[in-house]
Amino acid sequence: MAALEDRLQLLEDRAAILALKAYYARCADEKYTDDHRRKPQAEIDAITRRQVDATFTPRRYGMAAPSSAPATAARRSTTTCAPAAGTSRCITSSAP
């Protein structure tokens, strides 16, 4: 039974990676208008912050976790790349 659980976990991990890559790419695309021009720097900065927060884990690189992050429990991030409330923006949610 452990082999089946391992295989299922592998599939779930692969799906999570694909969703994360899709979110990252969508954020990159959001930095430009429909006619391929750069958006204002303030918008790009906000998009970049969301992109970085959702895709990079500070602990992985030896940096301290933000004070709002739980110190002991690992958090799992789930990325939904469907447009949120009629916009073209992706949403990210964290689950304990």
Sequence and secondary structure as in RCSB ss.txt:
>XXXX:A:sequence
MAALEDRLQLLEDRAAILALKAYYARCADEKYTDDHRRKPQAEIDAITRRQVDATFTPRRYGMAAPSSAPATAAR
RSTTTCAPAAGTSRCITSSAP
>XXXX:A:secstr
 HHHHHHHHHHHHHHHHHHHHHHHHHHHHHTB TTS B  HHHHHHHHHHHHHHH  GGGGT    TTS SSS  
EEEEE S STTSS  EEEEE 
